[in-house]
């Protein structure tokens, strides 16, 4: 029990040191951020165009490629690098990765990191911006965690991460987060007309809901091999569609671990498929990633749930 409590305190300290008051938040920033949900809604509607145009093989492959590349940008760059610093890269790798992440409709780096750290600080309490458990449960809680929270007061973070705000490139990507998404939509139109644009919209819609299942499904269904004090769970289905992010219970136990694919079986550590970690390892082999953080087997076993 003492080790669990100490681990919880370390996680809270990690989140607090990274999330600091935003420098003079103003109306323009809030308006620029508010463009995000509008474009995601437009992608949902744009997906319906495929009912009239059909989906060609080329358009389907384009949509699949966009899904995989942008999901990796969200998981490997926005989440494990930008937010938790579970490994290090040269600045250009972070910048390019954040541009691709913004093109996924995942908002900008300051907004994304601020909300995710709030989730870790207040996991599954009323202060958690997107828990499916409070203040409501059931289908209403699921809807809130999947998308509804973006339409209420919780959408605008009260604070912004000081390290991201101090980087002028990341700050510009955050404020103009909608431009990469619009540019990718325009490219899709140029490459294949309405069908390819519809494939882009469908890819973006599926990616949005895929990422959101980490907030919703991975706090409702799955296994809890590690003691975390919240409802985070390892969910294989979520891990499949998010390239490894569904091992969410491990992530809440060890937020800084670059590899999330771990579980415990009868007290023994077992590795799970984690394509995002494989991508980071590829970056490492190419000399673009270093200082990968992975907990030891002893640390993993010590955090086993009773």
N, C-alpha and C positions, 0 to 999 in steps of 0.2 A: 504493500500500500504506500509506503514512503517513497519508493521509486516512481510509482505512478504520479504521486503528488508533485515530486520534483520535476518530472518530465512535463507536467502541465504548466508549472511555473516557468520553465524554460521556454515553452512554446508561446506563452503570453508575453514574456519579455521580448522574444524575437519579433512578435507582431507590433508591440508598442514602440520599439526602437525604429521601426521602419515606417510607421504611420504617424505623421506629424501635422500640426495645423497648416491648412492651406494658406499661402501668402495672399491675403486680401482677395478672397473670392468675390467675383463680380458678375453682373447680369449677363455679359456677353459670353463668358465661359459656360454658364448654365444653358444659354440658348444654343450654343454650338454642340454641347453634349446632347441636348434634347433632339437633335436631328437623328440620332441613332435609332431609337424605337420607330420613328417614322419610316426610315428606310427598311428596317426589318419587316415592318408591316407591309410595305410596298413589295418586298420580295415574296411574302406569303401570297399576295394577290397575283404577282407576276408568274408564280408557279402554275396558276390556273390556265395560263396561255397554252400550256402543253396539252390541255384537253382538246384544243382546236388544231394545233400544229403537229401533234405527235412528237415523239422523241427518237431522233435518228441515232444510229450507232455512234457517229462522231460526236454528236451533242451529249450523249450519255457518257462517253469516255471523258469528254471535257468537264462535265459536271463532277464525275468521280475524281478526276485529277485535282480539281479545285477543292473538293472536300478534303482529300488526304493532305494536300500541301498546307491548306489553311488550318486544318485541325492540328497539324504538327506545329505550326507557328503559335497556335493558342496554347498547346500543352507544353512544348519544349521551350518556347521563348517567353510568352506572356506569364505562364505559370511557374515553371521550374527555374527559369533563369531570372527574369525580371522581378518576380514577386518574392521568391524564396531564396534566390542566390545559391541554388544547390550545385552550381558549377559556374565557371567564369569563362568569358569569351572576350575577344577584342571588341571595342565599341561598334565598329561597322556591322558585325554580325548581329548584335543586339538591335541596332537601328533598322537593318533590313528585315529582320524577323518581326519587329514591331509594325513595320509597314504592311507586311503580309498579314499579321494578326488583325490590323485595322481593316484590311480588305475583306476579312471574314465577317464583318459586321459586329465584332466583339468590342466596339468602342475603342478609346485610346488607352495608352499605357498607364497614365495617372489614374484615370477613372477605374480601370480594371484592377489595378493593384490595390487601390484604396478599398474597394468593396471586398476583395478577397481576404485582405488582412482583417477587415471587420468580421468576416465570417469566422475566421480562426479565433479571434479574440472573444467572440460571443457565441460560439457554436451551439445551435439549437436552443437559444434563449430568445426572448422577445426582442433583444437588440441585434440578433442575427438578421441581416438584410433579406435573406432568402431561405430560411428554414421552412420545411413543410409541416413543422410540428407546433409552432407558436406564432401568433396568438390563436390560430385556427388549425384544425386537423382535417383529415379526410380529403375529399375532392377539392374543397376550398383551399386547404393547405397545399395540396399538390399543385393547383393552379397558381397559387401565389409564388411558390418556389420555382416553378417552370417558366413563368413569364409575367405573372401579375404584378410582381414587385417592381418591375420596370415602369409601371404606369402610375405609381403612387409616390409619396414623399421620399421613400427610401431610395429612389433612383439617383438623386443628387447626393454624392458623398459629402459628409460634413467636414472631412479633412482630406488632404491629398498627400501622397508620399513625397517627402522633401528631396530624396535622392533623384526621383524622376523629374520633379519640377526644376531641379538645378541643372538638368541636361537640356540645352536649348533645342536639340533635335527631337528628343522624346517629348518635350513640351509642345513643340509644333505639331508632331504627329497626333498628340492627344487632342489638341484644339481642332485640328483639321482631319479628324479621324474618318470622316465620311468621304473624303476625296479619293483614297485608294479603292474604296468600295465602288464609287461611281465610275472610276477609271476602268476597273475590271468589268463592270457592266457594259461600258462602252466598247471595250475590247471584244467582249463576247458577241455583241451586236455586229461589229465589223467582221468578225471571223465567220459567223454563220447566220446572221439575221435573227429573226424572232425566235426560232427554235433554240439556237445557242444561248440567246438571252434568257429564255425560259429555263434552260438547263442551269444557267448561272443562278437564277432565282431559286430554283429547287435545291440546288447544292447549298446555297446560303441558308435557306430555311431549315434543311435537315441538319446542317452544322450547328445552327443556333440551338435547336432542340436537343441535339446530341450533347453539346456542352452543358445545357441546362439539366440534363438527367443526372449529372454529378451532384447538383444542388438538391434535386428532388428524389429520384429513385435510389441513389446511393446513400440516402438518409432514411430510407423506408424499408428496403429489402436487401438481404445479403447476410454475410457472415461478419462477426466481430471478433477476430482472433486476437486483437490487441486492445488493451485497456486505454480508453481515451477520455471517458467522462462525458461523451456526447453520443449521438445516434449514428455516427459515420459507419459505413459498412463497405466491405469488399463485395462488389457485384460484377460477375463475369460478363454479363450482357453489356453493362455500361462500359466496362473496360474494352470490350470489342469495338464499340462504335466510337470510343474516344481515344483509341490507340494507347490504352494503359492507364487512363485517369480513373477508371472505375475501381481500382484498388484503394478506395478512399479511406478505409479504416486505417490502413498502413500510413497513408499520407497524414492523417490527423495525429497519429502516434509519432511520426517522424517527418514533420513538414519540410525539413531541409534535405531529405534524402532524394537524390537524383533518380534513384530507381524506386518505383512504387510497387513493383511486382513481387511482393513477399507475403507469405502467410505462415501460420504455424499449424502443424499437424502432430498431435501427441507430443507437444513440446519441441518438435524439430522444425527448423526453418526450411520452407519449400519455396523455390522461385517460381514466379508466375509470368506469363507472357507480358512484355511491356515494350511495344514498338517505339514509344517515345524515348525510352532509355536507349534502345538500339540506335536511334537517330543521333542522340547525344554522343554515344560511343563512336559513331561515324565521324561526327564533328571532331572528336578527340583525335582520331586516327589521321584526320586531315590537318591537324594542328590548329583547329579553330575552337577548341574547348579544353579546359584544364581544371584541375582541382575539383574533381567530381566527389561529392559527399555521399557516402553510403554507410549506414550503421553496421556495426559488427554483428555477428551472429549472437554473441553474448548479450548485446544491447537489445536485439530483437526478442530474444527469449525472455529477458527480464521484463519486457512490456506485455507479456502474454496475459490475456484476460483470464480471470479466475474461473 
